[in-house]
Amino acid sequence: VNMLNSFKNGTLTLDRTNILVIRNAIMELHKGLEKMELSADNLKKTFNRPLTPDEAVEAFKTYIDDITRGKERNKIRIILK
């Protein structure tokens, strides 16, 4: 953890002696996370008509709920494709 914090803060640079340790630590931290990709096409379908701000928030929430249904929510990471 100290090595990762040092790397994050810029006080530790990558070299041959620590690169594998840092890579393995980062991989361990990401273990079990599931990537969910939002596609531009599906976002266009979700927002295919004029919406009030509240309607837009609800439409987006419904879209997220649909694509993450059955998944462990705290392990999901969403990215725009």
N, CA, C and O atoms as a Maestro MAE file, in Angstrom:
{
 s_m_m2io_version
 :::
 2.0.0
}

f_m_ct {
 s_m_title
 :::
 protein
 m_atom[324] {
  # First column is atom index #
  i_m_mmod_type
  r_m_x_coord
  r_m_y_coord
  r_m_z_coord
  i_m_residue_number
  s_m_chain_name
  s_m_pdb_residue_name
  s_m_pdb_atom_name
  i_m_atomic_number
  :::
  1 25 0.830 -1.192 0.000 1 A "VAL " " N  " 7
  2 3 0.000 0.000 0.000 1 A "VAL " " CA " 6
  3 2 0.874 1.254 0.000 1 A "VAL " " C  " 6
  4 15 0.584 2.210 -0.719 1 A "VAL " " O  " 8
  5 25 1.930 1.256 0.793 2 A "ASN " " N  " 7
  6 3 2.822 2.418 0.811 2 A "ASN " " CA " 6
  7 2 3.449 2.650 -0.558 2 A "ASN " " C  " 6
  8 15 3.608 3.791 -0.993 2 A "ASN " " O  " 8
  9 25 3.805 1.552 -1.237 3 A "MET " " N  " 7
  10 3 4.413 1.683 -2.551 3 A "MET " " CA " 6
  11 2 3.410 2.286 -3.531 3 A "MET " " C  " 6
  12 15 3.774 3.140 -4.340 3 A "MET " " O  " 8
  13 25 2.132 1.844 -3.466 4 A "LEU " " N  " 7
  14 3 1.119 2.391 -4.359 4 A "LEU " " CA " 6
  15 2 0.873 3.869 -4.072 4 A "LEU " " C  " 6
  16 15 0.718 4.664 -4.998 4 A "LEU " " O  " 8
  17 25 0.838 4.234 -2.805 5 A "ASN " " N  " 7
  18 3 0.654 5.646 -2.455 5 A "ASN " " CA " 6
  19 2 1.830 6.489 -2.949 5 A "ASN " " C  " 6
  20 15 1.636 7.598 -3.448 5 A "ASN " " O  " 8
  21 25 3.026 5.973 -2.813 6 A "SER " " N  " 7
  22 3 4.202 6.690 -3.302 6 A "SER " " CA " 6
  23 2 4.154 6.847 -4.813 6 A "SER " " C  " 6
  24 15 4.502 7.900 -5.347 6 A "SER " " O  " 8
  25 25 3.724 5.798 -5.498 7 A "PHE " " N  " 7
  26 3 3.583 5.859 -6.947 7 A "PHE " " CA " 6
  27 2 2.517 6.880 -7.336 7 A "PHE " " C  " 6
  28 15 2.716 7.682 -8.249 7 A "PHE " " O  " 8
  29 25 1.391 6.842 -6.639 8 A "LYS " " N  " 7
  30 3 0.295 7.774 -6.905 8 A "LYS " " CA " 6
  31 2 0.729 9.221 -6.674 8 A "LYS " " C  " 6
  32 15 0.380 10.109 -7.452 8 A "LYS " " O  " 8
  33 25 1.479 9.454 -5.620 9 A "ASN " " N  " 7
  34 3 1.927 10.812 -5.288 9 A "ASN " " CA " 6
  35 2 3.087 11.292 -6.147 9 A "ASN " " C  " 6
  36 15 3.443 12.470 -6.105 9 A "ASN " " O  " 8
  37 25 3.679 10.397 -6.921 10 A "GLY " " N  " 7
  38 3 4.781 10.782 -7.793 10 A "GLY " " CA " 6
  39 2 6.140 10.728 -7.129 10 A "GLY " " C  " 6
  40 15 7.131 11.171 -7.711 10 A "GLY " " O  " 8
  41 25 6.206 10.189 -5.911 11 A "THR " " N  " 7
  42 3 7.497 10.096 -5.236 11 A "THR " " CA " 6
  43 2 8.228 8.795 -5.567 11 A "THR " " C  " 6
  44 15 9.391 8.617 -5.203 11 A "THR " " O  " 8
  45 25 7.548 7.903 -6.250 12 A "LEU " " N  " 7
  46 3 8.150 6.641 -6.678 12 A "LEU " " CA " 6
  47 2 7.942 6.510 -8.182 12 A "LEU " " C  " 6
  48 15 6.818 6.626 -8.670 12 A "LEU " " O  " 8
  49 25 9.001 6.275 -8.897 13 A "THR " " N  " 7
  50 3 8.886 6.079 -10.337 13 A "THR " " CA " 6
  51 2 9.033 4.598 -10.658 13 A "THR " " C  " 6
  52 15 9.625 3.832 -9.897 13 A "THR " " O  " 8
  53 25 8.488 4.221 -11.786 14 A "LEU " " N  " 7
  54 3 8.575 2.825 -12.210 14 A "LEU " " CA " 6
  55 2 9.994 2.488 -12.631 14 A "LEU " " C  " 6
  56 15 10.661 3.259 -13.321 14 A "LEU " " O  " 8
  57 25 10.433 1.330 -12.203 15 A "ASP " " N  " 7
  58 3 11.695 0.788 -12.683 15 A "ASP " " CA " 6
  59 2 11.585 -0.729 -12.650 15 A "ASP " " C  " 6
  60 15 10.565 -1.277 -12.232 15 A "ASP " " O  " 8
  61 25 12.619 -1.389 -13.083 16 A "ARG " " N  " 7
  62 3 12.568 -2.857 -13.191 16 A "ARG " " CA " 6
  63 2 12.372 -3.554 -11.848 16 A "ARG " " C  " 6
  64 15 11.888 -4.686 -11.806 16 A "ARG " " O  " 8
  65 25 12.733 -2.908 -10.772 17 A "THR " " N  " 7
  66 3 12.631 -3.566 -9.461 17 A "THR " " CA " 6
  67 2 11.225 -3.479 -8.865 17 A "THR " " C  " 6
  68 15 10.878 -4.296 -8.013 17 A "THR " " O  " 8
  69 25 10.416 -2.522 -9.285 18 A "ASN " " N  " 7
  70 3 9.114 -2.381 -8.641 18 A "ASN " " CA " 6
  71 2 7.912 -2.486 -9.583 18 A "ASN " " C  " 6
  72 15 6.771 -2.514 -9.122 18 A "ASN " " O  " 8
  73 25 8.149 -2.542 -10.866 19 A "ILE " " N  " 7
  74 3 7.038 -2.510 -11.814 19 A "ILE " " CA " 6
  75 2 6.087 -3.698 -11.634 19 A "ILE " " C  " 6
  76 15 4.871 -3.517 -11.702 19 A "ILE " " O  " 8
  77 25 6.603 -4.889 -11.410 20 A "LEU " " N  " 7
  78 3 5.739 -6.062 -11.250 20 A "LEU " " CA " 6
  79 2 4.949 -5.998 -9.947 20 A "LEU " " C  " 6
  80 15 3.784 -6.396 -9.906 20 A "LEU " " O  " 8
  81 25 5.572 -5.503 -8.892 21 A "VAL " " N  " 7
  82 3 4.874 -5.378 -7.606 21 A "VAL " " CA " 6
  83 2 3.714 -4.398 -7.743 21 A "VAL " " C  " 6
  84 15 2.610 -4.670 -7.272 21 A "VAL " " O  " 8
  85 25 3.960 -3.269 -8.382 22 A "ILE " " N  " 7
  86 3 2.909 -2.255 -8.566 22 A "ILE " " CA " 6
  87 2 1.804 -2.796 -9.475 22 A "ILE " " C  " 6
  88 15 0.621 -2.629 -9.178 22 A "ILE " " O  " 8
  89 25 2.178 -3.431 -10.560 23 A "ARG " " N  " 7
  90 3 1.179 -3.999 -11.480 23 A "ARG " " CA " 6
  91 2 0.317 -5.032 -10.771 23 A "ARG " " C  " 6
  92 15 -0.905 -5.018 -10.916 23 A "ARG " " O  " 8
  93 25 0.934 -5.927 -10.008 24 A "ASN " " N  " 7
  94 3 0.185 -6.965 -9.308 24 A "ASN " " CA " 6
  95 2 -0.743 -6.367 -8.254 24 A "ASN " " C  " 6
  96 15 -1.861 -6.848 -8.070 24 A "ASN " " O  " 8
  97 25 -0.293 -5.334 -7.568 25 A "ALA " " N  " 7
  98 3 -1.123 -4.680 -6.558 25 A "ALA " " CA " 6
  99 2 -2.337 -4.021 -7.210 25 A "ALA " " C  " 6
  100 15 -3.450 -4.115 -6.694 25 A "ALA " " O  " 8
  101 25 -2.122 -3.359 -8.335 26 A "ILE " " N  " 7
  102 3 -3.232 -2.719 -9.049 26 A "ILE " " CA " 6
  103 2 -4.213 -3.773 -9.557 26 A "ILE " " C  " 6
  104 15 -5.426 -3.582 -9.465 26 A "ILE " " O  " 8
  105 25 -3.712 -4.860 -10.079 27 A "MET " " N  " 7
  106 3 -4.584 -5.935 -10.556 27 A "MET " " CA " 6
  107 2 -5.392 -6.533 -9.408 27 A "MET " " C  " 6
  108 15 -6.567 -6.856 -9.584 27 A "MET " " O  " 8
  109 25 -4.786 -6.683 -8.251 28 A "GLU " " N  " 7
  110 3 -5.489 -7.220 -7.083 28 A "GLU " " CA " 6
  111 2 -6.605 -6.278 -6.643 28 A "GLU " " C  " 6
  112 15 -7.687 -6.722 -6.261 28 A "GLU " " O  " 8
  113 25 -6.335 -4.972 -6.698 29 A "LEU " " N  " 7
  114 3 -7.355 -3.991 -6.324 29 A "LEU " " CA " 6
  115 2 -8.550 -4.024 -7.273 29 A "LEU " " C  " 6
  116 15 -9.679 -3.760 -6.860 29 A "LEU " " O  " 8
  117 25 -8.305 -4.345 -8.541 30 A "HIS " " N  " 7
  118 3 -9.370 -4.376 -9.535 30 A "HIS " " CA " 6
  119 2 -10.039 -5.746 -9.659 30 A "HIS " " C  " 6
  120 15 -10.986 -5.906 -10.430 30 A "HIS " " O  " 8
  121 25 -9.556 -6.724 -8.911 31 A "LYS " " N  " 7
  122 3 -10.105 -8.072 -8.993 31 A "LYS " " CA " 6
  123 2 -11.587 -8.042 -8.612 31 A "LYS " " C  " 6
  124 15 -11.970 -7.445 -7.606 31 A "LYS " " O  " 8
  125 25 -12.385 -8.675 -9.405 32 A "GLY " " N  " 7
  126 3 -13.805 -8.771 -9.118 32 A "GLY " " CA " 6
  127 2 -14.633 -7.618 -9.643 32 A "GLY " " C  " 6
  128 15 -15.861 -7.662 -9.570 32 A "GLY " " O  " 8
  129 25 -13.989 -6.584 -10.172 33 A "LEU " " N  " 7
  130 3 -14.752 -5.482 -10.740 33 A "LEU " " CA " 6
  131 2 -15.256 -5.871 -12.118 33 A "LEU " " C  " 6
  132 15 -14.585 -6.586 -12.862 33 A "LEU " " O  " 8
  133 25 -16.428 -5.399 -12.440 34 A "GLU " " N  " 7
  134 3 -17.009 -5.726 -13.739 34 A "GLU " " CA " 6
  135 2 -17.258 -4.443 -14.524 34 A "GLU " " C  " 6
  136 15 -17.928 -3.528 -14.046 34 A "GLU " " O  " 8
  137 25 -16.713 -4.391 -15.726 35 A "LYS " " N  " 7
  138 3 -16.867 -3.215 -16.577 35 A "LYS " " CA " 6
  139 2 -18.198 -3.298 -17.303 35 A "LYS " " C  " 6
  140 15 -18.521 -4.318 -17.913 35 A "LYS " " O  " 8
  141 25 -18.960 -2.227 -17.236 36 A "MET " " N  " 7
  142 3 -20.213 -2.105 -17.974 36 A "MET " " CA " 6
  143 2 -20.041 -0.930 -18.926 36 A "MET " " C  " 6
  144 15 -19.777 0.193 -18.497 36 A "MET " " O  " 8
  145 25 -20.191 -1.190 -20.209 37 A "GLU " " N  " 7
  146 3 -19.988 -0.145 -21.200 37 A "GLU " " CA " 6
  147 2 -21.318 0.467 -21.615 37 A "GLU " " C  " 6
  148 15 -22.273 -0.239 -21.939 37 A "GLU " " O  " 8
  149 25 -21.359 1.796 -21.597 38 A "LEU " " N  " 7
  150 3 -22.508 2.516 -22.125 38 A "LEU " " CA " 6
  151 2 -22.204 2.816 -23.585 38 A "LEU " " C  " 6
  152 15 -21.143 3.352 -23.905 38 A "LEU " " O  " 8
  153 25 -23.117 2.478 -24.453 39 A "SER " " N  " 7
  154 3 -22.877 2.754 -25.871 39 A "SER " " CA " 6
  155 2 -23.604 4.031 -26.268 39 A "SER " " C  " 6
  156 15 -24.669 4.348 -25.736 39 A "SER " " O  " 8
  157 25 -23.025 4.745 -27.194 40 A "ALA " " N  " 7
  158 3 -23.639 5.977 -27.687 40 A "ALA " " CA " 6
  159 2 -24.998 5.674 -28.318 40 A "ALA " " C  " 6
  160 15 -25.936 6.458 -28.171 40 A "ALA " " O  " 8
  161 25 -25.111 4.553 -29.014 41 A "ASP " " N  " 7
  162 3 -26.383 4.196 -29.646 41 A "ASP " " CA " 6
  163 2 -27.479 3.988 -28.608 41 A "ASP " " C  " 6
  164 15 -28.603 4.458 -28.787 41 A "ASP " " O  " 8
  165 25 -27.157 3.285 -27.526 42 A "ASN " " N  " 7
  166 3 -28.166 3.055 -26.489 42 A "ASN " " CA " 6
  167 2 -28.504 4.343 -25.743 42 A "ASN " " C  " 6
  168 15 -29.649 4.540 -25.337 42 A "ASN " " O  " 8
  169 25 -27.527 5.211 -25.560 43 A "LEU " " N  " 7
  170 3 -27.816 6.506 -24.933 43 A "LEU " " CA " 6
  171 2 -28.725 7.335 -25.836 43 A "LEU " " C  " 6
  172 15 -29.621 8.024 -25.350 43 A "LEU " " O  " 8
  173 25 -28.496 7.271 -27.148 44 A "LYS " " N  " 7
  174 3 -29.369 7.983 -28.083 44 A "LYS " " CA " 6
  175 2 -30.796 7.453 -28.009 44 A "LYS " " C  " 6
  176 15 -31.751 8.226 -28.083 44 A "LYS " " O  " 8
  177 25 -30.946 6.127 -27.863 45 A "LYS " " N  " 7
  178 3 -32.283 5.542 -27.726 45 A "LYS " " CA " 6
  179 2 -32.945 5.992 -26.421 45 A "LYS " " C  " 6
  180 15 -34.149 6.243 -26.382 45 A "LYS " " O  " 8
  181 25 -32.151 6.090 -25.362 46 A "THR " " N  " 7
  182 3 -32.679 6.492 -24.059 46 A "THR " " CA " 6
  183 2 -33.132 7.947 -24.076 46 A "THR " " C  " 6
  184 15 -34.141 8.300 -23.466 46 A "THR " " O  " 8
  185 25 -32.378 8.786 -24.781 47 A "PHE " " N  " 7
  186 3 -32.670 10.217 -24.830 47 A "PHE " " CA " 6
  187 2 -33.148 10.619 -26.228 47 A "PHE " " C  " 6
  188 15 -32.646 11.583 -26.806 47 A "PHE " " O  " 8
  189 25 -34.114 9.880 -26.764 48 A "ASN " " N  " 7
  190 3 -34.568 10.089 -28.138 48 A "ASN " " CA " 6
  191 2 -35.687 11.115 -28.273 48 A "ASN " " C  " 6
  192 15 -36.251 11.290 -29.353 48 A "ASN " " O  " 8
  193 25 -36.003 11.787 -27.183 49 A "ARG " " N  " 7
  194 3 -37.058 12.799 -27.212 49 A "ARG " " CA " 6
  195 2 -36.724 13.884 -26.199 49 A "ARG " " C  " 6
  196 15 -35.887 13.674 -25.321 49 A "ARG " " O  " 8
  197 25 -37.358 15.022 -26.308 50 A "PRO " " N  " 7
  198 3 -37.107 16.074 -25.321 50 A "PRO " " CA " 6
  199 2 -37.550 15.626 -23.922 50 A "PRO " " C  " 6
  200 15 -38.646 15.094 -23.745 50 A "PRO " " O  " 8
  201 25 -36.693 15.849 -22.954 51 A "LEU " " N  " 7
  202 3 -36.984 15.447 -21.576 51 A "LEU " " CA " 6
  203 2 -36.719 16.610 -20.636 51 A "LEU " " C  " 6
  204 15 -35.825 17.424 -20.868 51 A "LEU " " O  " 8
  205 25 -37.501 16.677 -19.580 52 A "THR " " N  " 7
  206 3 -37.184 17.628 -18.523 52 A "THR " " CA " 6
  207 2 -35.960 17.097 -17.797 52 A "THR " " C  " 6
  208 15 -35.624 15.923 -17.956 52 A "THR " " O  " 8
  209 25 -35.285 17.914 -17.011 53 A "PRO " " N  " 7
  210 3 -34.141 17.399 -16.251 53 A "PRO " " CA " 6
  211 2 -34.506 16.194 -15.383 53 A "PRO " " C  " 6
  212 15 -33.750 15.224 -15.331 53 A "PRO " " O  " 8
  213 25 -35.645 16.240 -14.708 54 A "ASP " " N  " 7
  214 3 -36.054 15.108 -13.871 54 A "ASP " " CA " 6
  215 2 -36.339 13.861 -14.706 54 A "ASP " " C  " 6
  216 15 -35.993 12.752 -14.300 54 A "ASP " " O  " 8
  217 25 -36.961 14.034 -15.861 55 A "GLU " " N  " 7
  218 3 -37.217 12.896 -16.745 55 A "GLU " " CA " 6
  219 2 -35.909 12.312 -17.276 55 A "GLU " " C  " 6
  220 15 -35.775 11.094 -17.395 55 A "GLU " " O  " 8
  221 25 -34.950 13.173 -17.592 56 A "ALA " " N  " 7
  222 3 -33.656 12.702 -18.095 56 A "ALA " " CA " 6
  223 2 -32.924 11.895 -17.026 56 A "ALA " " C  " 6
  224 15 -32.347 10.847 -17.319 56 A "ALA " " O  " 8
  225 25 -32.950 12.381 -15.797 57 A "VAL " " N  " 7
  226 3 -32.306 11.648 -14.699 57 A "VAL " " CA " 6
  227 2 -32.980 10.288 -14.521 57 A "VAL " " C  " 6
  228 15 -32.297 9.278 -14.355 57 A "VAL " " O  " 8
  229 25 -34.289 10.255 -14.553 58 A "GLU " " N  " 7
  230 3 -35.015 8.994 -14.386 58 A "GLU " " CA " 6
  231 2 -34.748 8.042 -15.559 58 A "GLU " " C  " 6
  232 15 -34.594 6.838 -15.354 58 A "GLU " " O  " 8
  233 25 -34.692 8.573 -16.781 59 A "ALA " " N  " 7
  234 3 -34.394 7.739 -17.955 59 A "ALA " " CA " 6
  235 2 -32.994 7.143 -17.846 59 A "ALA " " C  " 6
  236 15 -32.790 5.967 -18.149 59 A "ALA " " O  " 8
  237 25 -32.031 7.957 -17.413 60 A "PHE " " N  " 7
  238 3 -30.662 7.467 -17.265 60 A "PHE " " CA " 6
  239 2 -30.581 6.414 -16.166 60 A "PHE " " C  " 6
  240 15 -29.909 5.395 -16.324 60 A "PHE " " O  " 8
  241 25 -31.270 6.661 -15.047 61 A "LYS " " N  " 7
  242 3 -31.289 5.695 -13.944 61 A "LYS " " CA " 6
  243 2 -31.896 4.366 -14.406 61 A "LYS " " C  " 6
  244 15 -31.381 3.296 -14.079 61 A "LYS " " O  " 8
  245 25 -32.981 4.440 -15.160 62 A "THR " " N  " 7
  246 3 -33.613 3.223 -15.673 62 A "THR " " CA " 6
  247 2 -32.664 2.470 -16.595 62 A "THR " " C  " 6
  248 15 -32.572 1.244 -16.527 62 A "THR " " O  " 8
  249 25 -31.956 3.202 -17.459 63 A "TYR " " N  " 7
  250 3 -30.983 2.582 -18.371 63 A "TYR " " CA " 6
  251 2 -29.879 1.883 -17.575 63 A "TYR " " C  " 6
  252 15 -29.535 0.740 -17.874 63 A "TYR " " O  " 8
  253 25 -29.330 2.547 -16.579 64 A "ILE " " N  " 7
  254 3 -28.278 1.949 -15.747 64 A "ILE " " CA " 6
  255 2 -28.813 0.729 -15.006 64 A "ILE " " C  " 6
  256 15 -28.147 -0.304 -14.949 64 A "ILE " " O  " 8
  257 25 -29.999 0.842 -14.446 65 A "ASP " " N  " 7
  258 3 -30.601 -0.303 -13.745 65 A "ASP " " CA " 6
  259 2 -30.782 -1.490 -14.691 65 A "ASP " " C  " 6
  260 15 -30.558 -2.636 -14.303 65 A "ASP " " O  " 8
  261 25 -31.188 -1.214 -15.931 66 A "ASP " " N  " 7
  262 3 -31.388 -2.292 -16.901 66 A "ASP " " CA " 6
  263 2 -30.081 -3.007 -17.244 66 A "ASP " " C  " 6
  264 15 -30.043 -4.236 -17.285 66 A "ASP " " O  " 8
  265 25 -29.016 -2.250 -17.490 67 A "ILE " " N  " 7
  266 3 -27.768 -2.908 -17.906 67 A "ILE " " CA " 6
  267 2 -27.016 -3.545 -16.741 67 A "ILE " " C  " 6
  268 15 -26.125 -4.367 -16.956 67 A "ILE " " O  " 8
  269 25 -27.366 -3.174 -15.511 68 A "THR " " N  " 7
  270 3 -26.668 -3.740 -14.358 68 A "THR " " CA " 6
  271 2 -27.520 -4.748 -13.586 68 A "THR " " C  " 6
  272 15 -27.095 -5.264 -12.552 68 A "THR " " O  " 8
  273 25 -28.700 -5.020 -14.081 69 A "ARG " " N  " 7
  274 3 -29.601 -5.953 -13.392 69 A "ARG " " CA " 6
  275 2 -28.917 -7.305 -13.174 69 A "ARG " " C  " 6
  276 15 -28.332 -7.885 -14.089 69 A "ARG " " O  " 8
  277 25 -29.010 -7.781 -11.942 70 A "GLY " " N  " 7
  278 3 -28.435 -9.078 -11.601 70 A "GLY " " CA " 6
  279 2 -26.959 -9.037 -11.254 70 A "GLY " " C  " 6
  280 15 -26.367 -10.069 -10.938 70 A "GLY " " O  " 8
  281 25 -26.367 -7.875 -11.309 71 A "LYS " " N  " 7
  282 3 -24.935 -7.722 -11.012 71 A "LYS " " CA " 6
  283 2 -24.760 -7.153 -9.613 71 A "LYS " " C  " 6
  284 15 -25.677 -6.540 -9.066 71 A "LYS " " O  " 8
  285 25 -23.596 -7.355 -9.046 72 A "GLU " " N  " 7
  286 3 -23.262 -6.784 -7.743 72 A "GLU " " CA " 6
  287 2 -22.857 -5.327 -7.954 72 A "GLU " " C  " 6
  288 15 -21.765 -5.042 -8.445 72 A "GLU " " O  " 8
  289 25 -23.750 -4.408 -7.577 73 A "ARG " " N  " 7
  290 3 -23.613 -2.990 -7.936 73 A "ARG " " CA " 6
  291 2 -22.313 -2.354 -7.452 73 A "ARG " " C  " 6
  292 15 -21.754 -1.505 -8.147 73 A "ARG " " O  " 8
  293 25 -21.823 -2.741 -6.288 74 A "ASN " " N  " 7
  294 3 -20.597 -2.106 -5.778 74 A "ASN " " CA " 6
  295 2 -19.345 -2.590 -6.498 74 A "ASN " " C  " 6
  296 15 -18.253 -2.078 -6.250 74 A "ASN " " O  " 8
  297 25 -19.489 -3.568 -7.383 75 A "LYS " " N  " 7
  298 3 -18.338 -4.061 -8.143 75 A "LYS " " CA " 6
  299 2 -18.390 -3.639 -9.605 75 A "LYS " " C  " 6
  300 15 -17.533 -4.031 -10.397 75 A "LYS " " O  " 8
  301 25 -19.384 -2.847 -9.961 76 A "ILE " " N  " 7
  302 3 -19.542 -2.404 -11.347 76 A "ILE " " CA " 6
  303 2 -18.819 -1.081 -11.543 76 A "ILE " " C  " 6
  304 15 -18.865 -0.196 -10.689 76 A "ILE " " O  " 8
  305 25 -18.157 -0.963 -12.672 77 A "ARG " " N  " 7
  306 3 -17.522 0.288 -13.087 77 A "ARG " " CA " 6
  307 2 -18.051 0.600 -14.483 77 A "ARG " " C  " 6
  308 15 -17.953 -0.222 -15.395 77 A "ARG " " O  " 8
  309 25 -18.603 1.780 -14.635 78 A "ILE " " N  " 7
  310 3 -19.247 2.158 -15.884 78 A "ILE " " CA " 6
  311 2 -18.319 3.028 -16.707 78 A "ILE " " C  " 6
  312 15 -17.659 3.929 -16.190 78 A "ILE " " O  " 8
  313 25 -18.281 2.741 -17.998 79 A "ILE " " N  " 7
  314 3 -17.440 3.490 -18.930 79 A "ILE " " CA " 6
  315 2 -18.242 3.738 -20.209 79 A "ILE " " C  " 6
  316 15 -19.025 2.890 -20.635 79 A "ILE " " O  " 8
  317 25 -18.038 4.899 -20.809 80 A "LEU " " N  " 7
  318 3 -18.682 5.210 -22.076 80 A "LEU " " CA " 6
  319 2 -17.862 4.608 -23.208 80 A "LEU " " C  " 6
  320 15 -16.665 4.869 -23.329 80 A "LEU " " O  " 8
  321 25 -18.501 3.818 -24.018 81 A "LYS " " N  " 7
  322 3 -17.829 3.101 -25.112 81 A "LYS " " CA " 6
  323 2 -17.678 3.986 -26.309 81 A "LYS " " C  " 6
  324 15 -17.136 3.559 -27.328 81 A "LYS " " O  " 8
  :::
 }
 m_bond[323] {
  # First column is bond index #
  i_m_from
  i_m_to
  i_m_order
  :::
  1 1 2 1
  2 2 3 1
  3 3 4 2
  4 3 5 1
  5 5 6 1
  6 6 7 1
  7 7 8 2
  8 7 9 1
  9 9 10 1
  10 10 11 1
  11 11 12 2
  12 11 13 1
  13 13 14 1
  14 14 15 1
  15 15 16 2
  16 15 17 1
  17 17 18 1
  18 18 19 1
  19 19 20 2
  20 19 21 1
  21 21 22 1
  22 22 23 1
  23 23 24 2
  24 23 25 1
  25 25 26 1
  26 26 27 1
  27 27 28 2
  28 27 29 1
  29 29 30 1
  30 30 31 1
  31 31 32 2
  32 31 33 1
  33 33 34 1
  34 34 35 1
  35 35 36 2
  36 35 37 1
  37 37 38 1
  38 38 39 1
  39 39 40 2
  40 39 41 1
  41 41 42 1
  42 42 43 1
  43 43 44 2
  44 43 45 1
  45 45 46 1
  46 46 47 1
  47 47 48 2
  48 47 49 1
  49 49 50 1
  50 50 51 1
  51 51 52 2
  52 51 53 1
  53 53 54 1
  54 54 55 1
  55 55 56 2
  56 55 57 1
  57 57 58 1
  58 58 59 1
  59 59 60 2
  60 59 61 1
  61 61 62 1
  62 62 63 1
  63 63 64 2
  64 63 65 1
  65 65 66 1
  66 66 67 1
  67 67 68 2
  68 67 69 1
  69 69 70 1
  70 70 71 1
  71 71 72 2
  72 71 73 1
  73 73 74 1
  74 74 75 1
  75 75 76 2
  76 75 77 1
  77 77 78 1
  78 78 79 1
  79 79 80 2
  80 79 81 1
  81 81 82 1
  82 82 83 1
  83 83 84 2
  84 83 85 1
  85 85 86 1
  86 86 87 1
  87 87 88 2
  88 87 89 1
  89 89 90 1
  90 90 91 1
  91 91 92 2
  92 91 93 1
  93 93 94 1
  94 94 95 1
  95 95 96 2
  96 95 97 1
  97 97 98 1
  98 98 99 1
  99 99 100 2
  100 99 101 1
  101 101 102 1
  102 102 103 1
  103 103 104 2
  104 103 105 1
  105 105 106 1
  106 106 107 1
  107 107 108 2
  108 107 109 1
  109 109 110 1
  110 110 111 1
  111 111 112 2
  112 111 113 1
  113 113 114 1
  114 114 115 1
  115 115 116 2
  116 115 117 1
  117 117 118 1
  118 118 119 1
  119 119 120 2
  120 119 121 1
  121 121 122 1
  122 122 123 1
  123 123 124 2
  124 123 125 1
  125 125 126 1
  126 126 127 1
  127 127 128 2
  128 127 129 1
  129 129 130 1
  130 130 131 1
  131 131 132 2
  132 131 133 1
  133 133 134 1
  134 134 135 1
  135 135 136 2
  136 135 137 1
  137 137 138 1
  138 138 139 1
  139 139 140 2
  140 139 141 1
  141 141 142 1
  142 142 143 1
  143 143 144 2
  144 143 145 1
  145 145 146 1
  146 146 147 1
  147 147 148 2
  148 147 149 1
  149 149 150 1
  150 150 151 1
  151 151 152 2
  152 151 153 1
  153 153 154 1
  154 154 155 1
  155 155 156 2
  156 155 157 1
  157 157 158 1
  158 158 159 1
  159 159 160 2
  160 159 161 1
  161 161 162 1
  162 162 163 1
  163 163 164 2
  164 163 165 1
  165 165 166 1
  166 166 167 1
  167 167 168 2
  168 167 169 1
  169 169 170 1
  170 170 171 1
  171 171 172 2
  172 171 173 1
  173 173 174 1
  174 174 175 1
  175 175 176 2
  176 175 177 1
  177 177 178 1
  178 178 179 1
  179 179 180 2
  180 179 181 1
  181 181 182 1
  182 182 183 1
  183 183 184 2
  184 183 185 1
  185 185 186 1
  186 186 187 1
  187 187 188 2
  188 187 189 1
  189 189 190 1
  190 190 191 1
  191 191 192 2
  192 191 193 1
  193 193 194 1
  194 194 195 1
  195 195 196 2
  196 195 197 1
  197 197 198 1
  198 198 199 1
  199 199 200 2
  200 199 201 1
  201 201 202 1
  202 202 203 1
  203 203 204 2
  204 203 205 1
  205 205 206 1
  206 206 207 1
  207 207 208 2
  208 207 209 1
  209 209 210 1
  210 210 211 1
  211 211 212 2
  212 211 213 1
  213 213 214 1
  214 214 215 1
  215 215 216 2
  216 215 217 1
  217 217 218 1
  218 218 219 1
  219 219 220 2
  220 219 221 1
  221 221 222 1
  222 222 223 1
  223 223 224 2
  224 223 225 1
  225 225 226 1
  226 226 227 1
  227 227 228 2
  228 227 229 1
  229 229 230 1
  230 230 231 1
  231 231 232 2
  232 231 233 1
  233 233 234 1
  234 234 235 1
  235 235 236 2
  236 235 237 1
  237 237 238 1
  238 238 239 1
  239 239 240 2
  240 239 241 1
  241 241 242 1
  242 242 243 1
  243 243 244 2
  244 243 245 1
  245 245 246 1
  246 246 247 1
  247 247 248 2
  248 247 249 1
  249 249 250 1
  250 250 251 1
  251 251 252 2
  252 251 253 1
  253 253 254 1
  254 254 255 1
  255 255 256 2
  256 255 257 1
  257 257 258 1
  258 258 259 1
  259 259 260 2
  260 259 261 1
  261 261 262 1
  262 262 263 1
  263 263 264 2
  264 263 265 1
  265 265 266 1
  266 266 267 1
  267 267 268 2
  268 267 269 1
  269 269 270 1
  270 270 271 1
  271 271 272 2
  272 271 273 1
  273 273 274 1
  274 274 275 1
  275 275 276 2
  276 275 277 1
  277 277 278 1
  278 278 279 1
  279 279 280 2
  280 279 281 1
  281 281 282 1
  282 282 283 1
  283 283 284 2
  284 283 285 1
  285 285 286 1
  286 286 287 1
  287 287 288 2
  288 287 289 1
  289 289 290 1
  290 290 291 1
  291 291 292 2
  292 291 293 1
  293 293 294 1
  294 294 295 1
  295 295 296 2
  296 295 297 1
  297 297 298 1
  298 298 299 1
  299 299 300 2
  300 299 301 1
  301 301 302 1
  302 302 303 1
  303 303 304 2
  304 303 305 1
  305 305 306 1
  306 306 307 1
  307 307 308 2
  308 307 309 1
  309 309 310 1
  310 310 311 1
  311 311 312 2
  312 311 313 1
  313 313 314 1
  314 314 315 1
  315 315 316 2
  316 315 317 1
  317 317 318 1
  318 318 319 1
  319 319 320 2
  320 319 321 1
  321 321 322 1
  322 322 323 1
  323 323 324 2
  :::
 }
}
